[in-house]
Amino acid sequence: MSQANVLRQKYQKLLDDVVPFLVPRWLFVLGIIGYFAFRIYTLQGWYISCYALAIFHLNLFIAFLSPKIDPSFELAESLDDDGDGPSLPTSNDEEFRPFIRRLPEFKFWEQTVYSTLIAIFTTFFEFFNIPVFWPILVMYFFILFFLTMKRQIKHMIKYRYLPFTHGKTKYKDSQKSSVVVQEPIKEAPLSPETLIPM
């Protein structure tokens, strides 16, 4: 086995080991983003790197919120097939489809870490410090953010999906009365005497 394969396996093992630690992983991301912001603030430069990182994180977030299979595409496809629009499920395979993200949470985290580390790396080179008027970039980012999120929320409302769930839905009894469960009627076992002769 080559040295590259061994390193790749060790790296994959490290990634597999950190998967269950959701909160510490995202705290780590906040920490490195905070370090990057502190570095940008103290250096008073590298605004293009900061803007590129913010746009990339916005794209990752939109992919995280989006379903893997776009319902608008399915609607257009079902209209092309029979002209009636979407129909009720006809087999057990179609009955229930949970929300599947276009970008899973772990990949979202992983790409966020990589991109932030690359952005931090660029701040060590003067070549990436392109002089720009940073308030324009901030204003443009917020306009882009609000327009993109507005479009995404409209899409979520139109196709009735919610990218966040909190476990299994629990329903309350609307009448707030106890539910009475009736015991099944016990029948006597069949015996030769109870059978009707032919």
VEXSEKOL-717555 format. One line per 5 residues: their letters; for each residue x, y, z of N, C-alpha, C. Coordinates in steps of 0.001 Angstrom, whole numbers, m for minus. Example, Ala and Ser with C-alpha at 12.3 -4.5 7.8 and 13.67 -1.06 7.14 Angstrom:
<recs>
as	13190/m5690/7800/12300/m4500/7800/13200/m3300/7800  12850/m2250/7080/13670/m1060/7140/12900/30/7870
</recs>
This chain:
<recs>
msqan	835/m1183/0/0/0/0/881/1248/0  531/2193/m814/1371/3383/m916/1117/4322/256  2054/5228/427/1960/6193/1525/741/7108/1354  411/7458/102/m743/8323/m154/m2046/7640/264  m2165/6346/m9/m3364/5608/395/m3497/5525/1906
vlrqk	m2371/5325/2585/m2396/5262/4051/m2853/6602/4616  m2301/7696/4094/m2699/9027/4562/m4177/9295/4262  m4634/8884/3090/m6039/9075/2718/m6964/8297/3658  m6568/7074/4015/m7377/6271/4933/m7406/6876/6332  m6265/7385/6781/m6222/8013/8110/m7080/9277/8133
yqkll	m7021/10040/7059/m7842/11251/6975/m9331/10899/6962  m9703/9864/6186/m11105/9432/6151/m11549/8911/7512  m10673/8220/8220/m10987/7735/9570/m11230/8907/10511  m10410/9959/10390/m10597/11157/11204/m11958/11795/10918  m12314/11915/9622/m13616/12470/9262/m14749/11611/9811
ddvvp	m14615/10298/9701/m15654/9391/10209/m15810/9516/11716  m14704/9767/12407/m14764/9884/13868/m15444/11163/14335  m15383/12244/13540/m15971/13513/13980/m17428/13682/13563  m17963/12777/12751/m19344/12904/12271/m20356/13046/13409  m20303/12241/14472/m21357/12357/15501/m21320/13633/16332
flvpr	m20234/14382/16289/m20079/15559/17140/m20546/16815/16414  m21846/16975/16286/m22446/18060/15505/m22114/19433/16083  m22399/19654/17348/m22199/20976/17953/m20713/21357/18014  m19819/20468/18467/m18401/20860/18457/m17863/21157/17057  m18343/20433/16045/m17892/20707/14677/m18263/22114/14253
wlfvl	m19526/22507/14507/m19966/23834/14085/m19370/24933/14958  m19060/24635/16210/m18341/25609/17039/m16930/25834/16490  m16315/24767/16002/m15007/24889/15358/m15098/25796/14131  m16160/25613/13318/m16353/26461/12135/m16516/27918/12550  m17328/28169/13571/m17494/29549/14043/m16170/30117/14522
giigy	m15357/29277/15149/m14049/29730/15619/m13129/30133/14480  m13049/29318/13435/m12138/29679/12340/m12693/30836/11514  m14020/30950/11409/m14586/32122/10728/m14323/33378/11553  m14433/33253/12883/m14117/34379/13759/m12659/34788/13640  m11767/33795/13561/m10341/34103/13382/m10110/34814/12054
fafri	m10795/34342/11001/m10660/34976/9686/m11160/36423/9736  m12306/36644/10376/m12852/38000/10481/m11916/38900/11292  m11351/38355/12370/m10399/39118/13177/m9167/39481/12350  m8712/38535/11551/m7534/38773/10704/m7828/39851/9654  m9010/39807/9053/m9400/40822/8068/m9487/42195/8737
ytlqg	m10059/42224/9944/m10209/43482/10670/m8853/44079/11046  m7945/43251/11540/m6652/43779/11984/m5747/44153/10817  m5846/43415/9705/m5002/43708/8557/m5561/44831/7682  m6853/45101/7814/m7520/46124/7002/m7270/45895/5508  m7561/44682/5077/m7373/44356/3660/m7992/43012/3351
wyisc	m7695/42499/2170/m8170/41192/1716/m9696/41110/1696  m10318/42200/1283/m11792/42234/1247/m12353/41355/130  m11589/41186/m939/m12034/40299/m2025/m12079/38854/m1530  m11102/38446/m736/m11117/37095/m169/m12325/36919/742  m12609/37939/1524/m13752/37895/2441/m15067/37813/1659
yalai	m15174/38609/606/m16388/38607/m219/m16567/37266/m926  m15485/36722/m1482/m15561/35424/m2162/m15962/34327/m1191  m15423/34386/30/m15789/33392/1039/m17264/33513/1413  m17759/34731/1577/m19170/34933/1934/m20094/34428/827  m19761/34686/m432/m20578/34207/m1550/m20547/32683/m1610
fhlnl	m19383/32092/m1394/m19287/30626/m1413/m20100/30019/m281  m20036/30606/912/m20833/30104/2043/m22323/30263/1766  m22719/31336/1115/m24126/31515/746/m24574/30422/m222  m23741/30101/m1204/m24078/29023/m2141/m24189/27680/m1429  m23288/27418/m492/m23371/26180/284/m24656/26134/1100
fiafl	m25024/27249/1711/m26227/27300/2537/m27485/27072/1703  m27540/27655/519/m28685/27452/m364/m28763/25985/m795  m27635/25378/m1109/m27636/23951/m1467/m28060/23102/m276  m27705/23515/936/m28108/22791/2146/m29617/22873/2354  m30221/24007/2020/m31668/24183/2196/m32498/23576/1070
spkid	m31871/23297/m62/m32610/22837/m1234/m32780/21319/m1227  m33908/20843/m1754/m34089/19390/m1860/m33233/18822/m2985  m32862/17560/m2843/m32033/16910/m3852/m32775/16823/m5178  m34056/16495/m5109/m34895/16424/m6304/m35813/17635/m6263  m35661/18514/m7222/m36424/19763/m7240/m37890/19488/m7567
psfel	m38825/19885/m6694/m40252/19634/m6955/m40764/20354/m8193  m40197/21496/m8542/m40656/22201/m9738/m40296/21413/m10991  m39155/20733/m10969/m38774/19891/m12092/m39700/18686/m12193  m40037/18086/m11049/m40967/16949/m11038/m42337/17357/m11555  m42795/18560/m11187/m44098/19044/m11650/m44092/19205/m13164
aesld	m43044/19796/m13698/m42955/19970/m15150/m42874/18622/m15852  m42143/17687/m15260/m42018/16355/m15849/m43347/15616/m15838  m44115/15738/m14751/m45410/15054/m14680/m46418/15698/m15636  m46294/16998/m15871/m47169/17648/m16852/m46840/17188/m18262  m45553/16943/m18528/m45159/16463/m19848/m45622/15034/m20097
ddgdg	m45627/14211/m19032/m45972/12799/m19197/m47425/12589/m19585  m48337/13095/m18775/m49752/12816/m19041/m50615/14060/m19129  m50064/15226/m18877/m50825/16457/m19008/m51774/16741/m17873  m51830/15875/m16856/m52761/16062/m15743/m52108/16674/m14515  m50828/16797/m14497/m50146/17297/m13315/m49786/16154/m12389
pslpt	m49361/16445/m11168/m48972/15382/m10252/m50170/14536/m9857  m49907/13254/m9654/m50990/12340/m9298/m50668/11649/m7983  m51659/10927/m7475/m51465/10190/m6239/m50508/9030/m6467  m49853/8567/m5419/m48935/7448/m5591/m49681/6199/m6059  m49043/5437/m6939/m49659/4221/m7449/m48963/2961/m6966
sndee	m47832/3103/m6282/m47148/1931/m5737/m46550/2291/m4393  m46119/1280/m3677/m45536/1508/m2351/m44215/2269/m2441  m43541/2176/m3576/m42257/2860/m3726/m42427/4376/m3739  m43557/4879/m4188/m43768/6311/m4328/m44396/6950/m3091  m44844/6152/m2151/m45716/6655/m1094/m45086/7727/m209
frpfi	m43919/7472/340/m43325/8420/1279/m41911/8748/834  m41637/10037/691/m40290/10466/356/m39856/11515/1365  m38897/11197/2208/m38434/12195/3181/m37633/13279/2486  m37428/14387/3197/m36650/15494/2648/m35183/15071/2593  m34636/15067/1397/m33222/14747/1201/m32556/16001/658
rrlpe	m31530/16432/1336/m30846/17670/959/m29958/17475/m264  m29834/18550/m1033/m28900/18521/m2155/m27466/18457/m1622  m27212/19138/m512/m25896/19109/126/m26093/18647/1572  m25658/17425/1910/m25838/16936/3284/m25089/17805/4299  m25533/17728/5548/m24979/18578/6613/m23483/18392/6767
fkfwe	m22992/17156/6729/m21566/16930/6933/m20744/17510/5786  m21231/17359/4558/m20522/17940/3413/m20550/19468/3478  m21657/20012/3968/m21761/21460/4181/m20691/21908/5161  m20561/21190/6272/m19554/21518/7276/m18142/21393/6688  m17902/20285/5993/m16573/20026/5440/m16163/21107/4431
qtvys	m17064/21464/3525/m16754/22489/2535/m16573/23867/3188  m17328/24130/4242/m17179/25394/4970/m15801/25483/5619  m15352/24382/6212/m14021/24364/6831/m12943/24573/5773  m13018/23808/4678/m12002/23934/3629/m11937/25351/3080  m13094/25907/2746/m13104/27235/2133/m12593/28298/3102
tliai	m12933/28173/4373/m12466/29161/5350/m10956/29052/5554  m10435/27835/5591/m8987/27670/5728/m8251/28215/4506  m8814/28025/3322/m8204/28587/2113/m8236/30113/2159  m9357/30677/2633/m9455/32133/2741/m8442/32672/3751  m8259/31961/4864/m7239/32376/5838/m5851/32313/5194
fttff	m5613/31261/4424/m4322/31101/3741/m4041/32261/2788  m5074/32745/2103/m4857/33845/1149/m4446/35139/1847  m4807/35282/3125/m4460/36526/3830/m2970/36630/4145  m2205/35576/3897/m764/35622/4134/16/36099/2909  m707/36368/1811/m44/36787/581/m588/38133/129
effni	313/39062/m57/m61/40416/m470/m693/40428/m1862  m391/39425/m2650/m939/39325/m3999/m2473/39315/m4009  m3076/38731/m2988/m4533/38638/m2910/m5181/39881/m2300  m4383/40837/m1867/m4915/42052/m1270/m5196/43076/m2373  m6321/42886/m3041/m6702/43778/m4135/m7472/44954/m3542
pvfwp	m7076/46188/m3852/m7770/47336/m3268/m9176/47510/m3872  m10173/47488/m3012/m11570/47689/m3420/m12254/48557/m2371  m13378/49131/m2754/m14189/49901/m1819/m15130/48904/m1132  m14759/48478/80/m15439/47359/723/m16914/47611/1051  m17388/48843/1330/m18829/48998/1602/m19717/48573/432
ilvmy	m19226/48748/m791/m19994/48298/m1958/m20131/46777/m1933  m19050/46075/m1593/m19100/44614/m1528/m20059/44143/m443  m20036/44810/707/m20945/44437/1793/m22392/44671/1376  m22665/45818/775/m24025/46120/337/m24485/45110/m726  m23617/44808/m1676/m23970/43864/m2728/m24221/42474/m2152
ffilf	m23402/42060/m1168/m23613/40745/m553/m24969/40681/143  m25330/41716/916/m26613/41682/1620/m27796/41712/651  m27685/42462/m432/m28751/42456/m1452/m28877/41062/m2050  m27745/40470/m2388/m27748/39120/m2952/m28305/38107/m1958  m27926/38237/m696/m28410/37329/342/m29928/37416/484
fltmk	m30464/38632/593/m31902/38783/801/m32703/38340/m420  m32224/38643/m1619/m32937/38201/m2819/m32912/36674/m2958  m31770/36073/m2673/m31653/34618/m2772/m32517/33927/m1729  m32493/34432/m497/m33301/33809/562/m34791/34012/298  m35175/35153/m251/m36582/35386/m590/m37051/34366/m1628
rqikh	m36231/34155/m2646/m36569/33172/m3678/m36662/31761/m3085  m35718/31419/m2185/m35710/30086/m1579/m36934/29887/m692  m37311/30883/78/m38475/30771/957/m39756/30654/142  m39856/31419/m956/m41027/31292/m1831/m41120/29886/m2415  m39977/29335/m2793/m39938/27975/m3337/m40391/26969/m2284
mikyr	m39950/27153/m1034/m40332/26256/59/m41824/26341/327  m42386/27536/272/m43824/27708/514/m44631/27130/m642  m44197/27373/m1858/m44940/26904/m3029/m45020/25382/m3076  m43919/24704/m2781/m43889/23243/m2874/m44023/22556/m1523  m44304/23319/m487/m44641/22814/848/m43615/21829/1407
ylpft	m42396/22273/1493/m41386/21457/2157/m40667/22307/3182  m40177/21637/4195/m39473/22305/5273/m38141/21586/5457  m37024/22278/5285/m35739/21590/5353/m35301/21226/6768  m36005/21707/7782/m35619/21408/9153/m36737/20641/9837  m36406/19541/10471/m37379/18774/11243/m36787/18513/12620
hgktk	m37655/18298/13552/m37230/18025/14921/m37780/16689/15366  m37443/15633/14689/m37883/14302/15061/m39294/14016/14582  m39842/12969/15134/m41171/12518/14738/m42237/13470/15261  m43241/13753/14421/m44337/14635/14814/m45215/13934/15837  m45561/14658/16901/m46438/14106/17932/m47743/14872/17894
ykdsq	m48836/14136/17822/m50149/14755/17735/m50835/14685/19092  m51547/15757/19431/m52308/15788/20672/m53749/15432/20366  m54429/14855/21374/m55848/14529/21215/m56632/15839/21245  m57388/16118/20184/m58080/17401/20076/m59204/17544/21089  m59772/16427/21551/m60879/16509/22503/m60400/16417/23949
kssvv	m59130/16161/24138/m58522/16029/25466/m59292/15032/26338  m59695/13977/25750/m60362/12922/26510/m59545/11662/26367  m59742/10780/27320/m58986/9544/27260/m59562/8650/26173  m58690/7981/25516/m59099/7086/24451/m59369/5721/25049  m60541/5196/24769/m60908/3893/25296/m60614/2852/24229
vqepi	m59817/1889/24598/m59498/803/23684/m60325/m396/24104  m61112/m913/23183/m61959/m2060/23506/m61164/m3341/23346  m61430/m4244/24265/m60820/m5563/24193/m61469/m6341/23057  m60698/m7079/22290/m61323/m7885/21249/m62203/m8984/21867  m63260/m9321/21177/m64167/m10356/21658/m63475/m11696/21510
keapl	m63433/m12418/22625/m62784/m13720/22592/m63811/m14755/22181  m63461/m15491/21160/m64356/m16544/20698/m63855/m17868/21234  m64799/m18752/21418/m64444/m20089/21886/m63707/m20817/20777  m62745/m21611/21156/m62022/m22350/20125/m62956/m23344/19423  m62668/m23595/18180/m63489/m24540/17420/m63225/m25948/17902
spetl	m64286/m26669/18036/m64168/m28074/18420/m65039/m28874/17454  m64838/m30168/17396/m65635/m30983/16471/m67140/m30901/16770  m67528/m30667/18015/m68945/m30623/18367/m69621/m29355/17813  m68866/m28265/17686/m69474/m27016/17228/m69550/m26913/15724  m68863/m27768/15031/m68913/m27735/13575/m70225/m28326/13072
ipm	m70776/m27797/12047/m72011/m28307/11458/m71655/m29430/10505  m72279/m30573/10717/m71977/m31697/9821/m72565/m31468/8429  m71939/m31976/7452/m72443/m31830/6080/m73165/m33025/5628
</recs>
